[in-house]
Amino acid sequence: MMNPSSHDTRPGEPRFRCAVPVTLRRKGADLGLLTSEVSFRDAFVRTLSAPPVNSLVRLVFTLPPDGASIGVSAHVISVVTVADNADHYPGFLARFVGLDGPPKHRWETLIESLRGEGFGPNETTAVFAPAGYVALFQRQAPAADDVWLEPQSVEELQRIIRLDMGRGSVFVPSAKPVTPGTNVTVMLVHPVTQAVFPLDGVVRRRGAEVRDGIVVGVAPLTPERVQELTEMADSVLVVEDYDVELYDEPVLRR
């Protein structure tokens, strides 16, 4: 399995395969996820909707044996997508910021227990999550008929929604070998929040664009779905001066 933090400046830092429930705090709706690798200073979080590199995030881990929750601020230092590496889960590597006090002690106790059991990067994953939760998360894996549309700006997202979808089709940059007539789900990704909005459609043709891709005819949306898409597209809050010190003191909650 690929090490998502191969660029780490501390190559000797122990890293362990471990599935711990973690909640990514987001504006609007939190996202329940799982870790796949952990160390004393960071964690790799599995998700198809990773925050952008260099963003600051708030994570809440649920730790064994008593299910205590620790809130941690973290810096996203790398992202792995489905297209990047087929041998590794998609997700992001989060380096902890200001981890101290009781939360630091609880986290280090977990890592020390893994080291004491002899776990390593090529060993079986230690799972500290209910089977039902793990099964639910595993069902979030991308389907074979998913194609990903990732606008590079909010303006591009708005153009896709108001113009392209208004005409009944979207262009998806993709080298995926799909033939016209294939039913697909276009996973439209917000460029800032990384929220994902699925659109059912049918491949019409290979695109005659500069980039390789496909033209997908999208099905009309119900009024309720139009409202959901509008809320997703407008769910942006730009903070010019982010004060990380606001989150320097994680709180241990039981």
Protein Blocks (a to p, Z undefined) as FASTA:
>chain_A
ZZfklmpcblmbccdddddddddddehiacddddfbdcfkbccdddfbdcdehiacdddd
dddfkopacddddddfbdcdfklpmkbccddddddehiahjllmmmmmmmmmmmmnopaf
kbccdddbdfklmmmmmmmpccfkbccdddfbfklmmmmmmmmmmnopacdddfbdcdeh
iacddddddfklopacddddddfbdcfbfbdcdddddddddfklmmmmmmmmmmccddfb
acfklmmpccddZZ
